[in-house]
Amino acid sequence: MSDVEAMKKLVGAAAGELVESGMRLGLGTGSTANPFIEAVGQRLAEGEISNVVGVATSVASAELAGMVGIPIESLDGARLDLAVDGADEIGPSLDLIKGLGGAHLREKLVAARAERLVIVADASKLVTQLGTRAPVPLEVIEFGLAATVAELEDFGEPVLRVRGELPVVTDNGNLIVDLWAGLIDQAADLDRSLLALPGVIATGLFVGMANSAIVATDGGLAYLDRSFVG
């Protein structure tokens, strides 16, 4: 097991300890959220907790949850007690860039219904300013794609995400454009401006949504809250 994989398992297990019996959970997507799902499944199997259900942010997370014994429900009007997810960048005040895994629309919907959003990550995801290393993923509709991309050029360099020779298609049947916007000074303003474009359905900017983060560092686990300054 690589050091990075070990760190992901460490933060996943730590987040799993936050789960209590009777909770309704938001289950994130990706290689850092997966160990959390596995940790919850293990605690259920061992009888440490019970009556826990999950709302998955992707087909892949729903499949993993089913494999480890977490019942899955759809997202409805009921609040979630806790959502746990990864991030591609964690900036000051726990503002985030998410979506390199392509699930940011569902992740944002689930996060918005959660009483608490906890981010799990390794220390490489901490940045002093969003946009340091990652683009802003945008979920866009296929109709009018060229027009949407042209509008996005006002904000940076938009690149249609492809796998092989074909565009990546989300679980929602849409496409993803990665916007290389450079260092982001005002994430909330950029988020609003991008969402004002008719072809953009969701951005990977999660501003003011995360309550805390559990970060694996060389010195152990670090617990951050919104007062964190990158």
Buried (B, 14 or more C-beta within 10 A) or exposed (E): EEEEEEBBBBBBBBBBEBBEEEBBBBBBBBEBBBBBBBBBBBBBEEEBBEEBBBBBBBEBBBEBBBEBEBEBEEBEEEEBBBBBBBBBBBBBBBBBBBBBBBBBBBBBBBBBBBEBBBBBBBEBBBBEBBBBEBBBBBBBBEEEBEEBBEBBEEBBEBBBBEEEEEBBBBBBEBBBBBBEBEEBEEBEEBBEBBBEBEBBBBBBBBBEBBBBBBBBEEEEBBEBEEEBEB
